[in-house]
Amino acid sequence: MVRSIFSVMLLWVFVQMAHAAQNTIDSVRVSPSSDTTRVVFDMKYAPEFTYFTLKNPQRLVIDLPNTNNNFSLSNVDNGGDLIKRLRYSTPKNKSAARVVIELNRQATPSLFAITPAGAFGHRLVIDLADSEPGRSAVLTASAPSVVIDDKTSPRDSDIIVAIDAGHGGRDPGSIGPAGTFEKHITLSVAKKLQAMINAEPGMKAIMTRSNDSYISPNRRPEIAREKKADLLISIHADAFSQPEPRGGSVWVLSMRRADTELGRWLEKSERHAELLGGAAEVINDKSSERYLTETILGLSMDHSMASSHDLGNKVVDELKKVTSLHKRKPQAASFAVLTAPDIPSILVELGFISNPQEEKNLNWSKYRERLAKAVFTATKQYFKQTPPDGTLWAQEKANNRTHKVRSGESLSLLAQRYNVKVSSIKAANDLNSDVVRVGQVLTIPRT
Ligand SMILES: [Zn+2]
């Protein structure tokens, strides 16, 4: 009952909006993959839509009320071989647009609208689940769709960490023997981590989800990219059919998957601009474009993967102070959430929710706090050592000197010698006491 009244009101709101101004398709992007092909319509306003499918031949018909058909669909690159072509058809009325996506075989569509975020405006997303997965592309991965971002937004001086709480909404993730949902644990730890990062000057957290909502695994790295994240941390809890396995682990992108992703990105040469930033212009001037692109993109990926490993090791070191480890080294895997070739990404399994003791621990707020703190400490350490260019921390690092403590030297002596406060040296080095040991390398702030 409540629902039907709500629907009527929602319809009324849409009708009002529809009268306000005519909607426009600004661009159409297709991202094929072996199992699901994604089509994104960039729209001027929030899209209204209805759709239906037709057989012989297979078609998806989308009706967009109060939308013009000025955008040319014939130039849309349809990518893989699921989509035959996109075209307009006669709409129900003159003010509407009817889009037909002709398919080479059956596919199950799911459509949803996305509200503006970052550099992106309103979007209508059409996911086409292929009836013959694996046929569309030789590539096995479904990469995030890549978008040319020609608005060069000024670089935020904060380091941006995208936190991805695993699962959510209709996807509970794993369920513990006492009935704990993984999606609740991951969100709680993600929020604690978010608070710690946001309390740290020079760092900022963004969330792929901040409530109990469903987001597809492919969409998650896309959000990180849209928000210009320097790092993506995905948070999960493991499960096994037996209760014994326990302990945390850290995962990074596997080399095999990386090669696939790289090949996939290279396929769309016109899309390199966004990924490569300033390097894209250089490439455009060269004759051997593909080779250069491959090299630079490869370097970018090598860099992301090396960074992921580096951070992964640090997270493992911190996690083992809090929990037992299931794997003592970062593991390589092919999770969809780790597929952004340009953003270092790690996936942290907090422990086994299928282990009764660990399920109990994970339900304890203080324990989740410790896990979040471990991830935070490792992340902070990682960025202190290798701050991304253009950030506050990179500036600080460039300004700082280091001093190796020699026998007989104390903090107050060093403070005097470098003409800085003892408290500034302590803050710059995260020291809790005045005790320093011989051989310790200290950062000496300039002011
Ligand atoms: Zn999970």
Boltz pocket constraint, residues with backbone or C-beta under 6 A from the ligand:
constraints:
  - pocket:
      binder: B
      contacts: [[A, 166], [A, 167], [A, 173], [A, 174], [A, 182], [A, 235], [A, 236], [A, 237], [A, 238]]
      max_distance: 6.0
